[in-house]
Amino acid sequence: MKMIRAIIRPDKTEEVVDALSESGYVALTKMDVIGRGKQKGIQIEKIYYDELPKTMLILVVEDDETDGIVDIVNENAFTGSFGDGKIFISHVDEAYTVRTRTKGL
């Protein structure tokens, strides 16, 4: 299993979530976060924004679904500008459903 964490622009969130849902990936966690990338924020006219609002989407999926999800996020979160986001993928050893106490997704 893999955990995919996608940090994207808030204004692209619904577009990405809808595309994931249409492709069958409905189970996710969505969090509002604040951060900055390598550019250390942005400057618009005379105002400097050190940290920017972003949305983090978290999905845990089977290994063979990872590439498809990355493609969906990349396609739907893309603007071509700094701050489009980042995708992190990590291994998940185990998952349990609390209600049923079963192991697995």
N, CA, C and O of each residue as an XYZ file, in Angstrom:
420
protein
N       0.843     -1.185      0.000
C       0.000      0.000      0.000
C       0.880      1.236      0.000
O       2.014      1.210      0.477
N       0.345      2.309     -0.537
C       1.046      3.590     -0.571
C       0.149      4.687     -0.010
O      -1.070      4.663     -0.179
N       0.778      5.648      0.662
C       0.084      6.859      1.078
C       0.538      7.970      0.147
O       1.732      8.224     -0.012
N      -0.435      8.622     -0.460
C      -0.154      9.741     -1.352
C      -0.621     11.014     -0.658
O      -1.784     11.137     -0.275
N       0.306     11.960     -0.502
C      -0.021     13.268      0.066
C       0.210     14.289     -1.034
O       1.338     14.478     -1.487
N      -0.849     14.941     -1.457
C      -0.757     15.957     -2.508
C      -1.080     17.305     -1.893
O      -2.170     17.513     -1.359
N      -0.123     18.218     -1.974
C      -0.324     19.581     -1.477
C      -0.538     20.450     -2.703
O       0.349     20.588     -3.545
N      -1.735     21.037     -2.794
C      -2.128     21.757     -4.002
C      -2.738     23.111     -3.658
O      -2.998     23.420     -2.495
N      -2.961     23.909     -4.702
C      -3.625     25.205     -4.523
C      -5.078     24.981     -4.074
O      -5.750     24.086     -4.585
N      -5.559     25.784     -3.129
C      -6.946     25.626     -2.678
C      -7.966     25.772     -3.803
O      -9.000     25.104     -3.790
N      -7.688     26.638     -4.772
C      -8.655     26.855     -5.848
C      -8.696     25.698     -6.846
O      -9.559     25.677     -7.724
N      -7.783     24.743     -6.726
C      -7.770     23.565     -7.591
C      -8.309     22.319     -6.879
O      -8.419     21.252     -7.483
N      -8.640     22.462     -5.611
C      -9.032     21.312     -4.797
C     -10.244     20.586     -5.352
O     -10.195     19.372     -5.556
N     -11.319     21.295     -5.598
C     -12.543     20.631     -6.052
C     -12.350     19.973     -7.405
O     -12.893     18.897     -7.656
N     -11.588     20.604     -8.273
C     -11.297     20.027     -9.584
C     -10.551     18.690     -9.435
O     -10.875     17.712    -10.108
N      -9.566     18.666     -8.558
C      -8.793     17.445     -8.326
C      -9.660     16.384     -7.654
O      -9.655     15.227     -8.075
N     -10.400     16.760     -6.619
C     -11.253     15.809     -5.898
C     -12.311     15.226     -6.831
O     -12.574     14.024     -6.789
N     -12.914     16.054     -7.665
C     -13.925     15.565     -8.609
C     -13.312     14.583     -9.604
O     -13.916     13.554     -9.907
N     -12.120     14.889    -10.113
C     -11.455     13.997    -11.063
C     -11.097     12.674    -10.403
O     -11.241     11.619    -11.020
N     -10.631     12.715     -9.156
C     -10.334     11.486     -8.435
C     -11.601     10.657     -8.238
O     -11.601      9.443     -8.441
N     -12.668     11.325     -7.843
C     -13.935     10.639     -7.610
C     -14.464      9.991     -8.886
O     -14.937      8.854     -8.860
N     -14.385     10.710     -9.996
C     -14.849     10.173    -11.277
C     -14.037      8.957    -11.708
O     -14.525      8.116    -12.463
N     -12.798      8.865    -11.227
C     -11.940      7.725    -11.551
C     -12.046      6.608    -10.521
O     -11.331      5.610    -10.605
N     -12.940      6.778     -9.548
C     -13.176      5.728     -8.570
C     -12.440      5.878     -7.255
O     -12.527      5.002     -6.395
N     -11.716      6.974     -7.083
C     -10.971      7.200     -5.838
C     -11.743      8.185     -4.974
O     -11.486      9.389     -5.000
N     -12.688      7.661     -4.211
C     -13.554      8.528     -3.411
C     -13.078      8.671     -1.968
O     -13.450      9.625     -1.286
N     -12.260      7.734     -1.500
C     -11.804      7.758     -0.108
C     -10.547      8.609     -0.004
O      -9.495      8.260     -0.540
N     -10.674      9.730      0.696
C      -9.529     10.621      0.884
C      -9.749     11.486      2.101
O     -10.863     11.592      2.614
N      -8.691     12.095      2.552
C      -8.750     13.080      3.627
C      -8.291     14.400      3.050
O      -7.307     14.456      2.312
N      -9.003     15.466      3.387
C      -8.683     16.798      2.870
C      -8.440     17.724      4.051
O      -9.265     17.821      4.960
N      -7.288     18.409      4.028
C      -6.933     19.313      5.121
C      -6.469     20.648      4.572
O      -5.744     20.698      3.579
N      -6.881     21.726      5.212
C      -6.340     23.046      4.898
C      -5.024     23.188      5.641
O      -4.961     22.967      6.850
N      -3.974     23.557      4.921
C      -2.649     23.711      5.513
C      -2.053     25.041      5.069
O      -2.575     25.696      4.166
N      -0.967     25.427      5.705
C      -0.254     26.652      5.338
C       1.222     26.290      5.207
O       1.764     25.550      6.028
N       1.858     26.813      4.179
C       3.269     26.515      4.015
C       3.905     27.331      2.919
O       3.316     28.275      2.392
N       5.125     26.946      2.587
C       5.847     27.611      1.512
C       6.794     26.605      0.875
O       7.153     25.599      1.486
N       7.185     26.885     -0.336
C       8.088     26.016     -1.058
C       9.481     26.604     -1.110
O       9.862     27.419     -0.270
N      10.230     26.179     -2.104
C      11.618     26.618     -2.255
C      11.730     28.124     -2.457
O      12.760     28.717     -2.133
N      10.687     28.746     -2.986
C      10.730     30.180     -3.254
C      10.553     31.025     -1.993
O      10.695     32.247     -2.035
N      10.245     30.373     -0.879
C      10.077     31.041      0.417
C       8.948     32.066      0.405
O       9.060     33.130      1.013
N       7.875     31.742     -0.283
C       6.741     32.652     -0.352
C       6.721     33.386     -1.676
O       7.483     33.076     -2.592
N       5.829     34.373     -1.760
C       5.727     35.165     -2.989
C       5.580     36.640     -2.651
O       5.185     37.007     -1.544
N       5.907     37.473     -3.625
C       5.710     38.908     -3.480
C       4.778     39.373     -4.585
O       5.025     39.137     -5.768
N       3.698     40.039     -4.180
C       2.750     40.625     -5.118
C       2.752     42.118     -4.866
O       2.312     42.591     -3.819
N       3.260     42.853     -5.852
C       3.491     44.285     -5.730
C       4.383     44.548     -4.522
O       5.515     44.066     -4.494
N       3.917     45.292     -3.526
C       4.757     45.604     -2.367
C       4.517     44.675     -1.179
O       5.142     44.829     -0.130
N       3.615     43.714     -1.343
C       3.275     42.823     -0.232
C       3.983     41.491     -0.413
O       3.920     40.885     -1.483
N       4.663     41.033      0.646
C       5.366     39.754      0.644
C       4.586     38.759      1.491
O       4.294     39.023      2.657
N       4.248     37.614      0.902
C       3.527     36.555      1.599
C       4.519     35.437      1.907
O       4.964     34.723      1.008
N       4.857     35.293      3.183
C       5.848     34.316      3.624
C       5.298     32.896      3.556
O       6.005     31.976      3.146
N       4.061     32.715      3.949
C       3.416     31.409      3.923
C       2.079     31.536      3.221
O       1.389     32.549      3.340
N       1.723     30.489      2.485
C       0.526     30.535      1.653
C      -0.444     29.416      2.022
O      -0.019     28.334      2.428
N      -1.748     29.671      1.882
C      -2.713     28.607      2.135
C      -2.646     27.557      1.028
O      -2.529     27.888     -0.152
N      -2.719     26.311      1.418
C      -2.730     25.176      0.500
C      -3.742     24.161      1.018
O      -4.253     24.295      2.129
N      -4.024     23.156      0.214
C      -4.860     22.038      0.632
C      -4.045     20.765      0.490
O      -3.384     20.559     -0.527
N      -4.088     19.906      1.508
C      -3.415     18.621      1.433
C      -4.473     17.528      1.292
O      -5.386     17.412      2.110
N      -4.324     16.734      0.238
C      -5.173     15.571      0.032
C      -4.351     14.334      0.388
O      -3.201     14.201     -0.032
N      -4.941     13.447      1.155
C      -4.251     12.235      1.575
C      -5.089     11.039      1.147
O      -6.276     10.950      1.463
N      -4.456     10.122      0.425
C      -5.105      8.890     -0.004
C      -4.189      7.719      0.315
O      -2.969      7.835      0.204
N      -4.764      6.606      0.705
C      -4.014      5.363      0.866
C      -4.610      4.370     -0.118
O      -5.806      4.082     -0.088
N      -3.749      3.850     -0.995
C      -4.216      2.999     -2.090
C      -3.277      1.809     -2.265
O      -2.189      1.764     -1.691
N      -3.718      0.860     -3.058
C      -2.862     -0.264     -3.419
C      -1.727      0.244     -4.303
O      -1.880      1.242     -5.008
N      -0.602     -0.437     -4.264
C       0.596     -0.001     -4.988
C       0.336      0.280     -6.464
O       0.844      1.263     -7.004
N      -0.446     -0.566     -7.118
C      -0.637     -0.430     -8.564
C      -1.548      0.733     -8.958
O      -1.696      1.019    -10.146
N      -2.159      1.405     -7.986
C      -3.030      2.551     -8.277
C      -2.293      3.887     -8.176
O      -2.827      4.927     -8.562
N      -1.090      3.853     -7.665
C      -0.342      5.075     -7.377
C      -0.108      5.941     -8.607
O      -0.382      7.141     -8.571
N       0.387      5.367     -9.682
C       0.698      6.156    -10.880
C      -0.533      6.854    -11.450
O      -0.452      8.001    -11.891
N      -1.666      6.168    -11.441
C      -2.896      6.771    -11.955
C      -3.334      7.967    -11.134
O      -3.786      8.970    -11.685
N      -3.206      7.868     -9.833
C      -3.592      8.981     -8.961
C      -2.646     10.156     -9.150
O      -3.087     11.304     -9.206
N      -1.359      9.884     -9.247
C      -0.389     10.958     -9.484
C      -0.713     11.673    -10.799
O      -0.653     12.901    -10.868
N      -1.050     10.919    -11.829
C      -1.413     11.521    -13.115
C      -2.649     12.407    -12.996
O      -2.689     13.503    -13.556
N      -3.654     11.932    -12.267
C      -4.887     12.716    -12.087
C      -4.593     14.012    -11.358
O      -5.065     15.073    -11.766
N      -3.817     13.941    -10.281
C      -3.490     15.153     -9.519
C      -2.678     16.109    -10.384
O      -2.991     17.297    -10.456
N      -1.642     15.602    -11.039
C      -0.811     16.465    -11.886
C      -1.624     17.149    -12.970
O      -1.444     18.340    -13.227
N      -2.507     16.410    -13.601
C      -3.300     16.964    -14.701
C      -4.276     18.032    -14.231
O      -4.475     19.039    -14.911
N      -4.881     17.816    -13.078
C      -5.950     18.708    -12.624
C      -5.499     19.824    -11.698
O      -6.247     20.780    -11.491
N      -4.301     19.734    -11.133
C      -3.797     20.784    -10.240
C      -2.852     21.745    -10.960
O      -2.448     22.760    -10.393
N      -2.505     21.433    -12.182
C      -1.497     22.192    -12.935
C      -2.004     23.569    -13.391
O      -3.084     23.693    -13.968
N      -1.183     24.606    -13.113
C      -1.413     25.928    -13.704
C      -0.182     26.384    -14.473
O      -0.271     27.265    -15.328
N       0.958     25.791    -14.172
C       2.211     26.182    -14.805
C       2.957     27.259    -14.054
O       3.993     27.735    -14.518
N       2.450     27.651    -12.903
C       3.077     28.701    -12.100
C       3.683     28.118    -10.825
O       3.335     27.017    -10.397
N       4.607     28.892    -10.226
C       5.135     28.490     -8.922
C       3.960     28.289     -7.973
O       2.972     29.022     -8.029
N       4.075     27.299     -7.108
C       3.038     27.068     -6.106
C       1.969     26.079     -6.520
O       0.969     25.930     -5.818
N       2.154     25.389     -7.654
C       1.168     24.391     -8.073
C       1.080     23.243     -7.080
O       0.019     22.636     -6.928
N       2.165     22.941     -6.413
C       2.098     21.928     -5.374
C       3.181     20.883     -5.449
O       4.137     20.997     -6.217
N       3.010     19.859     -4.632
C       3.973     18.784     -4.500
C       3.197     17.516     -4.143
O       2.169     17.569     -3.469
N       3.713     16.372     -4.611
C       3.118     15.077     -4.279
C       4.179     14.226     -3.595
O       5.292     14.071     -4.098
N       3.816     13.682     -2.447
C       4.708     12.818     -1.690
C       4.085     11.424     -1.605
O       2.888     11.286     -1.353
N       4.896     10.407     -1.814
C       4.414      9.027     -1.762
C       5.261      8.262     -0.760
O       6.490      8.306     -0.806
N       4.594      7.565      0.142
C       5.320      6.763      1.124
C       4.642      5.403      1.281
O       3.464      5.233      0.968
N       5.408      4.460      1.764
C       4.925      3.092      1.946
C       4.074      3.013      3.211
O       4.381      3.646      4.221
N       3.003      2.229      3.141
C       2.149      1.974      4.306
C       2.234      0.485      4.609
O       1.904     -0.345      3.762
N       2.672      0.150      5.804
C       2.824     -1.255      6.176
C       1.482     -1.931      6.442
O       1.247     -3.055      6.000
N       0.614     -1.246      7.158
C      -0.669     -1.842      7.526
C      -1.732     -0.754      7.640
O      -1.425      0.413      7.882
N      -2.977     -1.156      7.461
C      -4.127     -0.271      7.666
C      -5.231     -1.082      8.331
O      -5.411     -2.262      8.030
N      -5.967     -0.446      9.232
C      -7.046     -1.110      9.942
C      -8.290     -0.231      9.904
O      -8.194      0.994      9.972
N      -9.442     -0.854      9.796
C     -10.714     -0.146      9.898
C     -11.180     -0.258     11.338
O     -11.365     -1.365     11.843
N     -11.370      0.855     11.999
C     -11.717      0.859     13.415
C     -13.076      0.198     13.643
O     -13.218     -0.619     14.553
N     -14.066      0.539     12.836
C     -15.422      0.018     13.037
C     -15.474     -1.510     12.976
O     -16.086     -2.156     13.827
N     -14.831     -2.066     11.970
C     -14.915     -3.520     11.774
C     -13.736     -4.267     12.368
O     -13.755     -5.493     12.484
N     -12.712     -3.519     12.743
C     -11.475     -4.096     13.289
C     -10.790     -5.044     12.298
O     -10.128     -6.007     12.685
N     -10.971     -4.738     11.008
C     -10.343     -5.569      9.987
C      -9.078     -4.906      9.461
O      -8.945     -3.683      9.460
N      -8.159     -5.745      9.016
C      -6.897     -5.276      8.475
C      -7.044     -5.112      6.970
O      -7.681     -5.933      6.311
N      -6.453     -4.049      6.424
C      -6.488     -3.790      4.981
C      -7.357     -2.606      4.640
O      -8.018     -2.016      5.495
N      -7.336     -2.277      3.361
C      -8.137     -1.140      2.911
C      -9.574     -1.571      2.771
O     -10.427     -0.765      2.401
